[in-house]
Amino acid sequence: MKIFELILDKNTDGVDAISVVDRPAIEENFIALKEQHEVKLAEVDTDKRILMGAALVPNKMIYRKNGEEEYNVFFSADTIKKASELFLINGNQNNATLMHDKSVKDMSVVESWIIDDTVNDKSVKYGFSLPIGTWMISMKVNNQDIWDKVKAGEIKGFSIEGYFADKAQFASNKEIIEQLKKLLNG
């Protein structure tokens, strides 16, 4: 199966919005965590209606299918860092959707950081065990309909919406194995 690294270039904007979803899934032209890659949400503060979770995990293979073609995509830690910065620089922290379908109001990313320590990071306090380079967000949910869906267990994760370019394609199994070894070893 082919593997593509997704990157930012002069023709791509990165992450435009964060979607809250029942099963993080991949949408055409959007990158999201697929069901088997689900990363849970933590309810940080029920009274304040704040949710926390991973927006992107570095080097995690994400299955995609476009017609008959099946392939995997991934983001490097460097691309994730740049995408998280552009998300805020471009003022997208108030752009939220439900299930990548419906734009919703009264939701904002109020905290954004990259995990740089797997022992002392804030995410560990909330039960996460994610690699260095993971983009974590906290989202304030003032939308009552969305909050009711969170409380009912209908919303289980974040998915990003955005546009990225393909950097590389690895065609042979040997090349894939070598590239994965490089990614995993740093």
C-alpha positions in Angstrom: 0.0 0.0 0.0 1.3 3.5 -0.8 2.2 5.9 1.9 2.1 9.7 1.6 3.5 12.2 4.0 1.2 15.2 4.2 3.0 18.6 4.4 2.4 22.3 4.3 3.6 24.2 1.3 3.0 27.6 -0.2 -0.3 26.4 -1.8 -1.8 24.8 1.4 -3.4 26.5 4.4 -3.2 23.7 7.0 -6.0 23.3 9.5 -9.0 25.4 8.9 -11.3 24.0 11.6 -11.7 21.4 14.3 -14.7 19.1 14.0 -16.2 17.2 16.9 -17.3 13.7 15.8 -18.9 10.5 17.0 -16.3 8.3 15.3 -13.2 10.2 14.1 -13.2 9.5 10.3 -11.6 10.5 7.1 -13.5 12.8 4.8 -12.5 13.6 1.2 -10.0 16.5 1.2 -10.0 16.5 5.0 -7.7 14.7 7.3 -9.1 13.1 10.4 -8.4 10.3 12.8 -10.0 7.1 11.6 -12.0 4.8 13.9 -9.2 2.4 14.6 -7.0 5.4 15.5 -9.5 6.9 17.9 -8.0 9.1 20.6 -10.4 9.8 23.4 -11.6 13.1 24.6 -11.1 14.0 28.3 -13.8 16.1 30.0 -11.4 18.6 31.7 -14.0 20.6 33.5 -17.7 19.8 33.4 -18.7 23.2 34.9 -16.6 25.1 32.4 -17.5 22.8 29.5 -13.9 22.2 28.4 -12.9 19.2 26.4 -9.3 18.1 25.7 -7.9 15.7 23.1 -5.4 15.1 20.4 -5.8 17.0 17.1 -2.9 15.2 15.4 -0.5 12.5 16.3 2.9 12.4 14.6 3.8 9.5 12.3 0.5 7.8 12.9 -0.6 6.0 9.7 -4.1 7.1 8.7 -6.0 4.9 6.2 -7.6 6.6 3.2 -9.6 5.4 0.3 -10.2 7.4 -2.9 -12.4 5.4 -5.2 -10.6 2.1 -5.7 -7.2 3.4 -4.5 -6.3 2.7 -0.9 -3.3 4.3 0.8 -2.0 5.7 4.1 -1.1 9.2 5.0 0.8 10.6 8.0 2.1 13.8 9.4 5.6 14.4 10.7 6.1 16.2 14.1 7.5 19.2 12.2 4.4 19.5 10.0 2.1 19.1 13.0 4.0 21.9 14.9 3.7 24.2 11.8 0.0 23.3 11.3 -0.8 24.1 15.0 0.9 27.4 14.7 -0.8 28.4 11.4 -4.2 27.4 12.9 -3.8 30.1 15.5 -1.9 32.6 13.4 -4.8 32.4 10.8 -7.4 33.0 13.6 -9.2 29.6 13.1 -9.7 28.8 16.8 -13.4 29.6 16.5 -14.0 27.5 13.4 -15.8 24.3 14.5 -18.0 21.8 12.8 -20.1 18.8 13.8 -19.3 15.7 11.9 -17.4 17.7 9.2 -20.9 18.6 8.0 -22.4 21.5 10.0 -20.7 24.6 11.1 -21.4 25.3 14.7 -21.1 28.4 16.8 -20.1 28.9 20.4 -17.1 26.6 20.3 -13.5 27.7 20.6 -10.1 26.2 20.9 -8.9 27.8 24.1 -5.6 26.0 24.6 -3.2 24.5 22.1 0.2 22.8 22.7 2.6 20.3 21.4 3.6 17.4 23.7 7.3 17.7 24.4 7.6 15.5 27.5 5.7 12.2 27.8 6.0 12.1 31.6 5.3 15.7 32.7 3.0 17.0 30.0 -0.4 18.3 31.1 -2.1 15.6 29.0 -0.8 12.8 31.2 -2.7 14.3 34.2 -5.9 13.6 32.2 -5.0 10.0 31.3 -3.5 10.4 27.8 -0.4 8.5 26.8 0.7 10.1 23.5 4.0 10.6 21.8 6.2 13.7 21.7 5.0 15.9 18.8 1.3 15.3 19.4 -0.9 18.4 19.0 -3.2 18.7 21.9 -6.1 21.1 22.2 -8.7 22.1 24.8 -12.0 23.3 23.4 -14.6 25.4 25.2 -18.1 24.2 24.4 -20.8 26.9 25.0 -23.1 25.4 22.4 -25.8 23.6 24.4 -26.7 21.1 21.6 -23.1 20.0 21.2 -22.7 19.8 25.0 -25.8 17.6 25.2 -24.2 15.3 22.6 -20.9 15.2 24.6 -22.8 14.3 27.8 -24.8 11.6 25.9 -21.5 10.0 24.6 -22.4 10.9 21.0 -19.2 12.9 20.5 -16.0 11.0 21.1 -13.1 12.9 19.4 -11.7 15.7 17.4 -11.0 15.6 13.7 -9.1 18.3 11.8 -10.3 19.9 8.6 -7.7 21.2 6.3 -5.6 21.1 3.2 -2.2 19.6 2.9 0.2 18.6 0.0 1.7 15.2 -0.6 5.4 15.1 0.0 6.5 11.5 -0.8 5.2 8.3 -2.1 6.8 5.0 -1.1 5.8 2.2 -3.5 7.7 -0.9 -2.4 7.3 -2.7 0.9 11.1 -2.5 1.4 11.0 1.3 1.0 8.0 1.5 3.3 9.7 -0.5 6.0 12.9 1.6 5.8 10.9 4.9 5.9 8.9 3.7 8.9 12.1 2.7 10.7 13.5 6.2 10.1 10.3 7.8 11.4 10.1 5.7 14.5 13.7 6.1 15.4 13.7 9.8 15.1 
